[in-house]
Every structure is written in C-alpha cells, then in structure tokens.
C-alpha cells in the first residue's frame, strides 16, 4: 500500500524539519550583532517557516491514518 511509505516519509520529513528549525534558530542567535539584524531576522523567519511546514505535514499524517 502507498500509505506505508508515505507515513514513513511524512514522519521523516517532520523530524528533519524540526532538526533544521532548531539549527537555524541556533545560528540566528549566534548572529545577534546589530550589523546582522536583517540577516538574523531572515533566519528566524526561515525557522518559523520550517515549523509551519511541519504543522502541515503533521496534519497530512493524521489524514493518512
């Protein structure tokens, strides 16, 4: 069935996005100098986008069950 590989993929992507989001947050905190403000803000937005994508994947996983 196609559901089994999709479930595995969704779980993998959710975990993978969480890891990326955490790493992006870590590096955005490292770039806290005033000259890096815009750069830091972009990293924060990227982290938030990864978290948002993860929410959609979790919803998709629930629909698959």
mmCIF file of the N, C-alpha and C atoms, coordinates in Angstrom:
data_MODEL
# 
_entry.id   MODEL 
# 
loop_
_atom_site.group_PDB 
_atom_site.id 
_atom_site.type_symbol 
_atom_site.label_atom_id 
_atom_site.label_alt_id 
_atom_site.label_comp_id 
_atom_site.label_asym_id 
_atom_site.label_entity_id 
_atom_site.label_seq_id 
_atom_site.pdbx_PDB_ins_code 
_atom_site.Cartn_x 
_atom_site.Cartn_y 
_atom_site.Cartn_z 
_atom_site.occupancy 
_atom_site.B_iso_or_equiv 
_atom_site.pdbx_formal_charge 
_atom_site.auth_seq_id 
_atom_site.auth_comp_id 
_atom_site.auth_asym_id 
_atom_site.auth_atom_id 
_atom_site.pdbx_PDB_model_num 
ATOM 1   N N  . UNK A 1 1  ? 0.829  -1.197 0.000  1.00 0.00 ? 1  UNK A N  1 
ATOM 2   C CA . UNK A 1 1  ? 0.000  0.000  0.000  1.00 0.00 ? 1  UNK A CA 1 
ATOM 3   C C  . UNK A 1 1  ? 0.872  1.260  0.000  1.00 0.00 ? 1  UNK A C  1 
ATOM 4   N N  . UNK A 1 2  ? 0.371  2.269  -0.600 1.00 0.00 ? 2  UNK A N  1 
ATOM 5   C CA . UNK A 1 2  ? 1.105  3.524  -0.704 1.00 0.00 ? 2  UNK A CA 1 
ATOM 6   C C  . UNK A 1 2  ? 1.147  4.275  0.636  1.00 0.00 ? 2  UNK A C  1 
ATOM 7   N N  . UNK A 1 3  ? 0.215  3.966  1.543  1.00 0.00 ? 3  UNK A N  1 
ATOM 8   C CA . UNK A 1 3  ? 0.157  4.665  2.826  1.00 0.00 ? 3  UNK A CA 1 
ATOM 9   C C  . UNK A 1 3  ? 1.397  4.404  3.675  1.00 0.00 ? 3  UNK A C  1 
ATOM 10  N N  . UNK A 1 4  ? 1.915  3.188  3.636  1.00 0.00 ? 4  UNK A N  1 
ATOM 11  C CA . UNK A 1 4  ? 3.072  2.850  4.464  1.00 0.00 ? 4  UNK A CA 1 
ATOM 12  C C  . UNK A 1 4  ? 4.303  3.678  4.108  1.00 0.00 ? 4  UNK A C  1 
ATOM 13  N N  . UNK A 1 5  ? 4.698  3.733  2.838  1.00 0.00 ? 5  UNK A N  1 
ATOM 14  C CA . UNK A 1 5  ? 5.863  4.572  2.509  1.00 0.00 ? 5  UNK A CA 1 
ATOM 15  C C  . UNK A 1 5  ? 5.590  6.055  2.774  1.00 0.00 ? 5  UNK A C  1 
ATOM 16  N N  . UNK A 1 6  ? 4.353  6.494  2.532  1.00 0.00 ? 6  UNK A N  1 
ATOM 17  C CA . UNK A 1 6  ? 4.024  7.897  2.792  1.00 0.00 ? 6  UNK A CA 1 
ATOM 18  C C  . UNK A 1 6  ? 4.104  8.215  4.275  1.00 0.00 ? 6  UNK A C  1 
ATOM 19  N N  . UNK A 1 7  ? 3.631  7.313  5.099  1.00 0.00 ? 7  UNK A N  1 
ATOM 20  C CA . UNK A 1 7  ? 3.705  7.546  6.545  1.00 0.00 ? 7  UNK A CA 1 
ATOM 21  C C  . UNK A 1 7  ? 5.156  7.660  6.991  1.00 0.00 ? 7  UNK A C  1 
ATOM 22  N N  . UNK A 1 8  ? 6.001  6.773  6.484  1.00 0.00 ? 8  UNK A N  1 
ATOM 23  C CA . UNK A 1 8  ? 7.430  6.826  6.819  1.00 0.00 ? 8  UNK A CA 1 
ATOM 24  C C  . UNK A 1 8  ? 8.047  8.138  6.360  1.00 0.00 ? 8  UNK A C  1 
ATOM 25  N N  . UNK A 1 9  ? 7.723  8.528  5.138  1.00 0.00 ? 9  UNK A N  1 
ATOM 26  C CA . UNK A 1 9  ? 8.258  9.775  4.599  1.00 0.00 ? 9  UNK A CA 1 
ATOM 27  C C  . UNK A 1 9  ? 7.801  10.992 5.409  1.00 0.00 ? 9  UNK A C  1 
ATOM 28  N N  . UNK A 1 10 ? 6.512  11.024 5.719  1.00 0.00 ? 10 UNK A N  1 
ATOM 29  C CA . UNK A 1 10 ? 5.985  12.151 6.496  1.00 0.00 ? 10 UNK A CA 1 
ATOM 30  C C  . UNK A 1 10 ? 6.661  12.242 7.856  1.00 0.00 ? 10 UNK A C  1 
ATOM 31  N N  . UNK A 1 11 ? 6.805  11.114 8.524  1.00 0.00 ? 11 UNK A N  1 
ATOM 32  C CA . UNK A 1 11 ? 7.473  11.117 9.831  1.00 0.00 ? 11 UNK A CA 1 
ATOM 33  C C  . UNK A 1 11 ? 8.923  11.593 9.699  1.00 0.00 ? 11 UNK A C  1 
ATOM 34  N N  . UNK A 1 12 ? 9.598  11.130 8.660  1.00 0.00 ? 12 UNK A N  1 
ATOM 35  C CA . UNK A 1 12 ? 10.983 11.546 8.416  1.00 0.00 ? 12 UNK A CA 1 
ATOM 36  C C  . UNK A 1 12 ? 11.060 13.051 8.152  1.00 0.00 ? 12 UNK A C  1 
ATOM 37  N N  . UNK A 1 13 ? 10.187 13.560 7.302  1.00 0.00 ? 13 UNK A N  1 
ATOM 38  C CA . UNK A 1 13 ? 10.204 14.983 6.982  1.00 0.00 ? 13 UNK A CA 1 
ATOM 39  C C  . UNK A 1 13 ? 9.908  15.844 8.206  1.00 0.00 ? 13 UNK A C  1 
ATOM 40  N N  . UNK A 1 14 ? 8.958  15.398 9.034  1.00 0.00 ? 14 UNK A N  1 
ATOM 41  C CA . UNK A 1 14 ? 8.614  16.141 10.250 1.00 0.00 ? 14 UNK A CA 1 
ATOM 42  C C  . UNK A 1 14 ? 9.842  16.234 11.163 1.00 0.00 ? 14 UNK A C  1 
ATOM 43  N N  . UNK A 1 15 ? 10.498 15.109 11.363 1.00 0.00 ? 15 UNK A N  1 
ATOM 44  C CA . UNK A 1 15 ? 11.694 15.093 12.203 1.00 0.00 ? 15 UNK A CA 1 
ATOM 45  C C  . UNK A 1 15 ? 12.803 15.948 11.586 1.00 0.00 ? 15 UNK A C  1 
ATOM 46  N N  . UNK A 1 16 ? 12.979 15.800 10.301 1.00 0.00 ? 16 UNK A N  1 
ATOM 47  C CA . UNK A 1 16 ? 14.034 16.522 9.582  1.00 0.00 ? 16 UNK A CA 1 
ATOM 48  C C  . UNK A 1 16 ? 13.802 18.036 9.669  1.00 0.00 ? 16 UNK A C  1 
ATOM 49  N N  . UNK A 1 17 ? 12.580 18.465 9.480  1.00 0.00 ? 17 UNK A N  1 
ATOM 50  C CA . UNK A 1 17 ? 12.275 19.890 9.565  1.00 0.00 ? 17 UNK A CA 1 
ATOM 51  C C  . UNK A 1 17 ? 12.504 20.429 10.979 1.00 0.00 ? 17 UNK A C  1 
ATOM 52  N N  . UNK A 1 18 ? 12.166 19.627 11.982 1.00 0.00 ? 18 UNK A N  1 
ATOM 53  C CA . UNK A 1 18 ? 12.397 20.049 13.368 1.00 0.00 ? 18 UNK A CA 1 
ATOM 54  C C  . UNK A 1 18 ? 13.889 20.268 13.607 1.00 0.00 ? 18 UNK A C  1 
ATOM 55  N N  . UNK A 1 19 ? 14.690 19.331 13.138 1.00 0.00 ? 19 UNK A N  1 
ATOM 56  C CA . UNK A 1 19 ? 16.140 19.449 13.292 1.00 0.00 ? 19 UNK A CA 1 
ATOM 57  C C  . UNK A 1 19 ? 16.661 20.703 12.592 1.00 0.00 ? 19 UNK A C  1 
ATOM 58  N N  . UNK A 1 20 ? 16.195 20.931 11.381 1.00 0.00 ? 20 UNK A N  1 
ATOM 59  C CA . UNK A 1 20 ? 16.631 22.125 10.645 1.00 0.00 ? 20 UNK A CA 1 
ATOM 60  C C  . UNK A 1 20 ? 16.190 23.399 11.353 1.00 0.00 ? 20 UNK A C  1 
ATOM 61  N N  . UNK A 1 21 ? 14.960 23.421 11.812 1.00 0.00 ? 21 UNK A N  1 
ATOM 62  C CA . UNK A 1 21 ? 14.445 24.595 12.508 1.00 0.00 ? 21 UNK A CA 1 
ATOM 63  C C  . UNK A 1 21 ? 15.294 24.919 13.731 1.00 0.00 ? 21 UNK A C  1 
ATOM 64  N N  . UNK A 1 22 ? 15.640 23.889 14.497 1.00 0.00 ? 22 UNK A N  1 
ATOM 65  C CA . UNK A 1 22 ? 16.467 24.087 15.685 1.00 0.00 ? 22 UNK A CA 1 
ATOM 66  C C  . UNK A 1 22 ? 17.851 24.619 15.334 1.00 0.00 ? 22 UNK A C  1 
ATOM 67  N N  . UNK A 1 23 ? 18.445 24.082 14.274 1.00 0.00 ? 23 UNK A N  1 
ATOM 68  C CA . UNK A 1 23 ? 19.772 24.547 13.857 1.00 0.00 ? 23 UNK A CA 1 
ATOM 69  C C  . UNK A 1 23 ? 19.714 25.988 13.354 1.00 0.00 ? 23 UNK A C  1 
ATOM 70  N N  . UNK A 1 24 ? 18.671 26.316 12.620 1.00 0.00 ? 24 UNK A N  1 
ATOM 71  C CA . UNK A 1 24 ? 18.518 27.685 12.115 1.00 0.00 ? 24 UNK A CA 1 
ATOM 72  C C  . UNK A 1 24 ? 18.363 28.649 13.285 1.00 0.00 ? 24 UNK A C  1 
ATOM 73  N N  . UNK A 1 25 ? 17.561 28.279 14.285 1.00 0.00 ? 25 UNK A N  1 
ATOM 74  C CA . UNK A 1 25 ? 17.403 29.123 15.478 1.00 0.00 ? 25 UNK A CA 1 
ATOM 75  C C  . UNK A 1 25 ? 18.738 29.309 16.188 1.00 0.00 ? 25 UNK A C  1 
ATOM 76  N N  . UNK A 1 26 ? 19.477 28.236 16.320 1.00 0.00 ? 26 UNK A N  1 
ATOM 77  C CA . UNK A 1 26 ? 20.791 28.295 16.973 1.00 0.00 ? 26 UNK A CA 1 
ATOM 78  C C  . UNK A 1 26 ? 21.682 29.322 16.279 1.00 0.00 ? 26 UNK A C  1 
ATOM 79  N N  . UNK A 1 27 ? 21.753 29.236 14.962 1.00 0.00 ? 27 UNK A N  1 
ATOM 80  C CA . UNK A 1 27 ? 22.631 30.138 14.222 1.00 0.00 ? 27 UNK A CA 1 
ATOM 81  C C  . UNK A 1 27 ? 22.075 31.555 14.168 1.00 0.00 ? 27 UNK A C  1 
ATOM 82  N N  . UNK A 1 28 ? 20.766 31.706 14.219 1.00 0.00 ? 28 UNK A N  1 
ATOM 83  C CA . UNK A 1 28 ? 20.218 33.068 14.257 1.00 0.00 ? 28 UNK A CA 1 
ATOM 84  C C  . UNK A 1 28 ? 20.586 33.742 15.573 1.00 0.00 ? 28 UNK A C  1 
ATOM 85  N N  . UNK A 1 29 ? 20.658 32.980 16.650 1.00 0.00 ? 29 UNK A N  1 
ATOM 86  C CA . UNK A 1 29 ? 21.070 33.540 17.938 1.00 0.00 ? 29 UNK A CA 1 
ATOM 87  C C  . UNK A 1 29 ? 22.555 33.894 17.951 1.00 0.00 ? 29 UNK A C  1 
ATOM 88  N N  . UNK A 1 30 ? 23.349 33.192 17.186 1.00 0.00 ? 30 UNK A N  1 
ATOM 89  C CA . UNK A 1 30 ? 24.779 33.494 17.072 1.00 0.00 ? 30 UNK A CA 1 
ATOM 90  C C  . UNK A 1 30 ? 25.010 34.805 16.320 1.00 0.00 ? 30 UNK A C  1 
ATOM 91  N N  . UNK A 1 31 ? 24.087 35.123 15.420 1.00 0.00 ? 31 UNK A N  1 
ATOM 92  C CA . UNK A 1 31 ? 24.228 36.320 14.574 1.00 0.00 ? 31 UNK A CA 1 
ATOM 93  C C  . UNK A 1 31 ? 23.460 37.489 15.184 1.00 0.00 ? 31 UNK A C  1 
ATOM 94  N N  . UNK A 1 32 ? 23.768 37.815 16.444 1.00 0.00 ? 32 UNK A N  1 
ATOM 95  C CA . UNK A 1 32 ? 22.983 38.838 17.126 1.00 0.00 ? 32 UNK A CA 1 
ATOM 96  C C  . UNK A 1 32 ? 23.623 40.228 17.148 1.00 0.00 ? 32 UNK A C  1 
ATOM 97  N N  . UNK A 1 33 ? 24.688 40.432 16.400 1.00 0.00 ? 33 UNK A N  1 
ATOM 98  C CA . UNK A 1 33 ? 25.296 41.756 16.314 1.00 0.00 ? 33 UNK A CA 1 
ATOM 99  C C  . UNK A 1 33 ? 24.357 42.698 15.553 1.00 0.00 ? 33 UNK A C  1 
ATOM 100 N N  . UNK A 1 34 ? 24.344 43.988 15.926 1.00 0.00 ? 34 UNK A N  1 
ATOM 101 C CA . UNK A 1 34 ? 23.454 44.940 15.239 1.00 0.00 ? 34 UNK A CA 1 
ATOM 102 C C  . UNK A 1 34 ? 23.614 44.944 13.720 1.00 0.00 ? 34 UNK A C  1 
ATOM 103 N N  . UNK A 1 35 ? 24.825 44.730 13.246 1.00 0.00 ? 35 UNK A N  1 
ATOM 104 C CA . UNK A 1 35 ? 25.046 44.723 11.795 1.00 0.00 ? 35 UNK A CA 1 
ATOM 105 C C  . UNK A 1 35 ? 24.422 43.501 11.120 1.00 0.00 ? 35 UNK A C  1 
ATOM 106 N N  . UNK A 1 36 ? 24.064 42.512 11.901 1.00 0.00 ? 36 UNK A N  1 
ATOM 107 C CA . UNK A 1 36 ? 23.464 41.283 11.365 1.00 0.00 ? 36 UNK A CA 1 
ATOM 108 C C  . UNK A 1 36 ? 21.957 41.230 11.566 1.00 0.00 ? 36 UNK A C  1 
ATOM 109 N N  . UNK A 1 37 ? 21.344 42.332 11.945 1.00 0.00 ? 37 UNK A N  1 
ATOM 110 C CA . UNK A 1 37 ? 19.924 42.327 12.300 1.00 0.00 ? 37 UNK A CA 1 
ATOM 111 C C  . UNK A 1 37 ? 19.040 41.743 11.191 1.00 0.00 ? 37 UNK A C  1 
ATOM 112 N N  . UNK A 1 38 ? 19.186 42.249 9.969  1.00 0.00 ? 38 UNK A N  1 
ATOM 113 C CA . UNK A 1 38 ? 18.341 41.763 8.867  1.00 0.00 ? 38 UNK A CA 1 
ATOM 114 C C  . UNK A 1 38 ? 18.616 40.294 8.580  1.00 0.00 ? 38 UNK A C  1 
ATOM 115 N N  . UNK A 1 39 ? 19.880 39.920 8.615  1.00 0.00 ? 39 UNK A N  1 
ATOM 116 C CA . UNK A 1 39 ? 20.275 38.530 8.391  1.00 0.00 ? 39 UNK A CA 1 
ATOM 117 C C  . UNK A 1 39 ? 19.634 37.631 9.445  1.00 0.00 ? 39 UNK A C  1 
ATOM 118 N N  . UNK A 1 40 ? 19.724 38.035 10.712 1.00 0.00 ? 40 UNK A N  1 
ATOM 119 C CA . UNK A 1 40 ? 19.139 37.270 11.812 1.00 0.00 ? 40 UNK A CA 1 
ATOM 120 C C  . UNK A 1 40 ? 17.627 37.140 11.636 1.00 0.00 ? 40 UNK A C  1 
ATOM 121 N N  . UNK A 1 41 ? 16.968 38.240 11.280 1.00 0.00 ? 41 UNK A N  1 
ATOM 122 C CA . UNK A 1 41 ? 15.515 38.212 11.083 1.00 0.00 ? 41 UNK A CA 1 
ATOM 123 C C  . UNK A 1 41 ? 15.125 37.233 9.985  1.00 0.00 ? 41 UNK A C  1 
ATOM 124 N N  . UNK A 1 42 ? 15.916 37.174 8.934  1.00 0.00 ? 42 UNK A N  1 
ATOM 125 C CA . UNK A 1 42 ? 15.634 36.230 7.852  1.00 0.00 ? 42 UNK A CA 1 
ATOM 126 C C  . UNK A 1 42 ? 15.787 34.788 8.325  1.00 0.00 ? 42 UNK A C  1 
ATOM 127 N N  . UNK A 1 43 ? 16.800 34.536 9.154  1.00 0.00 ? 43 UNK A N  1 
ATOM 128 C CA . UNK A 1 43 ? 16.963 33.189 9.689  1.00 0.00 ? 43 UNK A CA 1 
ATOM 129 C C  . UNK A 1 43 ? 15.802 32.815 10.602 1.00 0.00 ? 43 UNK A C  1 
ATOM 130 N N  . UNK A 1 44 ? 15.348 33.752 11.414 1.00 0.00 ? 44 UNK A N  1 
ATOM 131 C CA . UNK A 1 44 ? 14.201 33.490 12.286 1.00 0.00 ? 44 UNK A CA 1 
ATOM 132 C C  . UNK A 1 44 ? 12.971 33.165 11.448 1.00 0.00 ? 44 UNK A C  1 
ATOM 133 N N  . UNK A 1 45 ? 12.753 33.917 10.387 1.00 0.00 ? 45 UNK A N  1 
ATOM 134 C CA . UNK A 1 45 ? 11.609 33.649 9.504  1.00 0.00 ? 45 UNK A CA 1 
ATOM 135 C C  . UNK A 1 45 ? 11.733 32.276 8.841  1.00 0.00 ? 45 UNK A C  1 
ATOM 136 N N  . UNK A 1 46 ? 12.933 31.905 8.457  1.00 0.00 ? 46 UNK A N  1 
ATOM 137 C CA . UNK A 1 46 ? 13.145 30.587 7.848  1.00 0.00 ? 46 UNK A CA 1 
ATOM 138 C C  . UNK A 1 46 ? 12.838 29.484 8.856  1.00 0.00 ? 46 UNK A C  1 
ATOM 139 N N  . UNK A 1 47 ? 13.252 29.677 10.087 1.00 0.00 ? 47 UNK A N  1 
ATOM 140 C CA . UNK A 1 47 ? 12.961 28.710 11.147 1.00 0.00 ? 47 UNK A CA 1 
ATOM 141 C C  . UNK A 1 47 ? 11.452 28.585 11.363 1.00 0.00 ? 47 UNK A C  1 
ATOM 142 N N  . UNK A 1 48 ? 10.776 29.711 11.391 1.00 0.00 ? 48 UNK A N  1 
ATOM 143 C CA . UNK A 1 48 ? 9.320  29.703 11.561 1.00 0.00 ? 48 UNK A CA 1 
ATOM 144 C C  . UNK A 1 48 ? 8.625  29.021 10.386 1.00 0.00 ? 48 UNK A C  1 
ATOM 145 N N  . UNK A 1 49 ? 9.144  29.237 9.188  1.00 0.00 ? 49 UNK A N  1 
ATOM 146 C CA . UNK A 1 49 ? 8.555  28.597 8.001  1.00 0.00 ? 49 UNK A CA 1 
ATOM 147 C C  . UNK A 1 49 ? 8.726  27.077 8.065  1.00 0.00 ? 49 UNK A C  1 
ATOM 148 N N  . UNK A 1 50 ? 9.875  26.628 8.560  1.00 0.00 ? 50 UNK A N  1 
ATOM 149 C CA . UNK A 1 50 ? 10.091 25.185 8.709  1.00 0.00 ? 50 UNK A CA 1 
ATOM 150 C C  . UNK A 1 50 ? 9.111  24.610 9.727  1.00 0.00 ? 50 UNK A C  1 
ATOM 151 N N  . UNK A 1 51 ? 8.881  25.346 10.810 1.00 0.00 ? 51 UNK A N  1 
ATOM 152 C CA . UNK A 1 51 ? 7.917  24.895 11.820 1.00 0.00 ? 51 UNK A CA 1 
ATOM 153 C C  . UNK A 1 51 ? 6.499  24.853 11.247 1.00 0.00 ? 51 UNK A C  1 
ATOM 154 N N  . UNK A 1 52 ? 6.159  25.837 10.452 1.00 0.00 ? 52 UNK A N  1 
ATOM 155 C CA . UNK A 1 52 ? 4.837  25.883 9.817  1.00 0.00 ? 52 UNK A CA 1 
ATOM 156 C C  . UNK A 1 52 ? 4.669  24.712 8.842  1.00 0.00 ? 52 UNK A C  1 
ATOM 157 N N  . UNK A 1 53 ? 5.704  24.445 8.055  1.00 0.00 ? 53 UNK A N  1 
ATOM 158 C CA . UNK A 1 53 ? 5.647  23.313 7.120  1.00 0.00 ? 53 UNK A CA 1 
ATOM 159 C C  . UNK A 1 53 ? 5.461  22.008 7.882  1.00 0.00 ? 53 UNK A C  1 
ATOM 160 N N  . UNK A 1 54 ? 6.120  21.897 9.014  1.00 0.00 ? 54 UNK A N  1 
ATOM 161 C CA . UNK A 1 54 ? 5.994  20.702 9.837  1.00 0.00 ? 54 UNK A CA 1 
ATOM 162 C C  . UNK A 1 54 ? 4.551  20.514 10.318 1.00 0.00 ? 54 UNK A C  1 
ATOM 163 N N  . UNK A 1 55 ? 3.887  21.606 10.655 1.00 0.00 ? 55 UNK A N  1 
ATOM 164 C CA . UNK A 1 55 ? 2.483  21.526 11.082 1.00 0.00 ? 55 UNK A CA 1 
ATOM 165 C C  . UNK A 1 55 ? 1.615  20.945 9.967  1.00 0.00 ? 55 UNK A C  1 
ATOM 166 N N  . UNK A 1 56 ? 1.851  21.389 8.738  1.00 0.00 ? 56 UNK A N  1 
ATOM 167 C CA . UNK A 1 56 ? 1.075  20.866 7.607  1.00 0.00 ? 56 UNK A CA 1 
ATOM 168 C C  . UNK A 1 56 ? 1.362  19.380 7.392  1.00 0.00 ? 56 UNK A C  1 
ATOM 169 N N  . UNK A 1 57 ? 2.614  18.987 7.543  1.00 0.00 ? 57 UNK A N  1 
ATOM 170 C CA . UNK A 1 57 ? 2.958  17.574 7.382  1.00 0.00 ? 57 UNK A CA 1 
ATOM 171 C C  . UNK A 1 57 ? 2.308  16.729 8.467  1.00 0.00 ? 57 UNK A C  1 
ATOM 172 N N  . UNK A 1 58 ? 2.247  17.253 9.694  1.00 0.00 ? 58 UNK A N  1 
ATOM 173 C CA . UNK A 1 58 ? 1.579  16.527 10.780 1.00 0.00 ? 58 UNK A CA 1 
ATOM 174 C C  . UNK A 1 58 ? 0.092  16.360 10.483 1.00 0.00 ? 58 UNK A C  1 
ATOM 175 N N  . UNK A 1 59 ? -0.536 17.399 9.941  1.00 0.00 ? 59 UNK A N  1 
ATOM 176 C CA . UNK A 1 59 ? -1.947 17.304 9.567  1.00 0.00 ? 59 UNK A CA 1 
ATOM 177 C C  . UNK A 1 59 ? -2.141 16.267 8.459  1.00 0.00 ? 59 UNK A C  1 
ATOM 178 N N  . UNK A 1 60 ? -1.230 16.263 7.497  1.00 0.00 ? 60 UNK A N  1 
ATOM 179 C CA . UNK A 1 60 ? -1.305 15.286 6.408  1.00 0.00 ? 60 UNK A CA 1 
ATOM 180 C C  . UNK A 1 60 ? -1.160 13.871 6.963  1.00 0.00 ? 60 UNK A C  1 
ATOM 181 N N  . UNK A 1 61 ? -0.259 13.704 7.916  1.00 0.00 ? 61 UNK A N  1 
ATOM 182 C CA . UNK A 1 61 ? -0.062 12.392 8.541  1.00 0.00 ? 61 UNK A CA 1 
ATOM 183 C C  . UNK A 1 61 ? -1.331 11.933 9.234  1.00 0.00 ? 61 UNK A C  1 
ATOM 184 N N  . UNK A 1 62 ? -2.011 12.833 9.911  1.00 0.00 ? 62 UNK A N  1 
ATOM 185 C CA . UNK A 1 62 ? -3.260 12.476 10.587 1.00 0.00 ? 62 UNK A CA 1 
ATOM 186 C C  . UNK A 1 62 ? -4.334 12.061 9.559  1.00 0.00 ? 62 UNK A C  1 
ATOM 187 N N  . UNK A 1 63 ? -4.394 12.740 8.435  1.00 0.00 ? 63 UNK A N  1 
ATOM 188 C CA . UNK A 1 63 ? -5.382 12.404 7.393  1.00 0.00 ? 63 UNK A CA 1 
ATOM 189 C C  . UNK A 1 63 ? -5.080 11.045 6.763  1.00 0.00 ? 63 UNK A C  1 
ATOM 190 N N  . UNK A 1 64 ? -3.827 10.671 6.768  1.00 0.00 ? 64 UNK A N  1 
ATOM 191 C CA . UNK A 1 64 ? -3.417 9.412  6.171  1.00 0.00 ? 64 UNK A CA 1 
ATOM 192 C C  . UNK A 1 64 ? -3.881 8.214  7.008  1.00 0.00 ? 64 UNK A C  1 
ATOM 193 N N  . UNK A 1 65 ? -4.011 8.435  8.308  1.00 0.00 ? 65 UNK A N  1 
ATOM 194 C CA . UNK A 1 65 ? -4.393 7.333  9.215  1.00 0.00 ? 65 UNK A CA 1 
ATOM 195 C C  . UNK A 1 65 ? -5.855 6.979  9.108  1.00 0.00 ? 65 UNK A C  1 
# 
